């Protein structure tokens, strides 16, 4: 298991939640030093702490564990969906237009390669 990857994702989602290390530690009822060790991958959270982390950060465990799971593609799709959900509608439309434009161009190149 890649503890550094899990810790990195925990830190990423903590920062996205605008939580300082100290506030996050307080919510978890742990010391900031301990949380810092988890975020650096030096310590592994207990299952109880891991569940608290996911609940406080409002993120699913599969996203935090994604680099350790076989279903990385599905996890990335969930992450993309979560990002899109946070965007205002006009920005969401722009991102989706760009995405579909890239897909259309990719299909053109794929069909050229097959000929």
C-alpha positions as CSV (number, residue, x, y, z in Angstrom):
1,X,0.0,0.0,0.0
2,X,1.3,3.5,-0.9
3,X,0.9,5.4,2.3
4,X,2.5,8.6,0.8
5,X,-0.2,8.6,-1.9
6,X,-3.0,8.3,0.6
7,X,-1.5,11.0,2.8
8,X,-1.0,13.3,-0.2
9,X,-4.7,12.9,-1.1
10,X,-5.8,13.6,2.5
11,X,-3.7,16.8,2.5
12,X,-5.2,17.8,-0.9
13,X,-8.8,17.3,0.2
14,X,-8.1,19.0,3.6
15,X,-6.8,22.1,1.8
16,X,-9.7,22.0,-0.6
17,X,-11.9,22.1,2.5
18,X,-10.0,25.1,3.7
19,X,-9.0,23.3,6.9
20,X,-5.7,24.1,8.6
21,X,-3.8,21.2,9.9
22,X,-4.5,22.4,13.4
23,X,-8.3,22.6,12.8
24,X,-8.4,19.3,11.0
25,X,-6.5,17.7,13.9
26,X,-8.9,19.2,16.4
27,X,-11.9,17.8,14.5
28,X,-10.2,14.4,14.4
29,X,-9.3,14.7,18.1
30,X,-5.6,14.0,17.3
31,X,-2.5,16.1,17.4
32,X,-1.3,18.1,14.4
33,X,2.0,16.2,14.5
34,X,0.1,12.9,14.1
35,X,-2.0,14.3,11.2
36,X,1.2,15.7,9.6
37,X,2.7,12.2,9.8
38,X,-0.4,10.7,8.2
39,X,-0.3,13.3,5.4
40,X,3.4,12.6,4.8
41,X,2.8,8.9,4.7
42,X,4.9,8.2,7.8
43,X,1.9,6.8,9.7
44,X,-1.2,4.9,8.6
45,X,-4.5,6.0,10.2
46,X,-6.6,3.5,12.0
47,X,-9.7,2.5,10.3
48,X,-11.7,4.6,12.8
49,X,-9.6,7.6,12.0
50,X,-9.7,7.0,8.3
51,X,-13.5,6.9,8.4
52,X,-13.5,10.2,10.4
53,X,-11.2,11.7,7.8
54,X,-13.5,10.8,4.9
55,X,-16.6,12.1,6.8
56,X,-14.9,15.4,7.7
57,X,-13.5,16.0,4.2
58,X,-16.8,14.8,2.6
59,X,-14.8,12.5,0.3
60,X,-15.3,8.8,-0.5
61,X,-12.6,6.4,0.7
62,X,-12.1,5.1,-2.8
63,X,-10.9,8.5,-3.9
64,X,-8.3,8.6,-1.1
65,X,-7.3,5.1,-1.9
66,X,-7.4,5.4,-5.6
67,X,-3.7,5.0,-6.3
68,X,-3.9,1.7,-4.4
69,X,-6.9,0.3,-6.2
70,X,-7.2,-1.6,-9.4
71,X,-10.1,0.5,-10.6
72,X,-8.2,3.7,-11.1
73,X,-10.2,4.7,-14.3
74,X,-13.5,4.5,-12.4
75,X,-12.1,6.6,-9.6
76,X,-10.8,9.2,-12.0
77,X,-14.3,9.4,-13.5
78,X,-15.7,10.0,-10.1
79,X,-13.1,12.7,-9.4
80,X,-13.9,14.4,-12.7
81,X,-17.6,14.3,-12.0
82,X,-17.1,15.8,-8.5
83,X,-15.0,18.6,-10.1
84,X,-17.7,19.3,-12.7
85,X,-20.4,19.4,-10.0
86,X,-18.5,22.2,-8.2
87,X,-18.3,24.4,-11.3
88,X,-20.9,27.1,-12.2
89,X,-23.1,26.0,-15.1
90,X,-21.5,28.2,-17.7
91,X,-18.1,26.9,-16.8
92,X,-19.3,23.3,-16.7
93,X,-20.7,23.8,-20.3
94,X,-17.3,25.2,-21.4
95,X,-15.4,22.3,-20.0
96,X,-17.8,19.8,-21.5
97,X,-17.6,21.5,-24.9
98,X,-13.8,21.3,-24.7
99,X,-13.9,17.7,-23.6
100,X,-16.2,16.7,-26.5
101,X,-14.1,18.6,-29.0
102,X,-11.0,16.8,-27.9
103,X,-12.8,13.5,-28.2
104,X,-14.0,14.3,-31.7
105,X,-10.4,15.1,-32.7
106,X,-9.1,11.9,-31.1
107,X,-11.7,9.9,-33.1
108,X,-10.5,11.5,-36.3
109,X,-6.9,10.5,-35.6
110,X,-7.9,7.0,-34.6
111,X,-9.8,6.5,-37.8
112,X,-6.9,7.8,-39.8
113,X,-4.5,5.3,-38.1
114,X,-6.8,2.4,-38.8
115,X,-6.9,3.1,-42.6
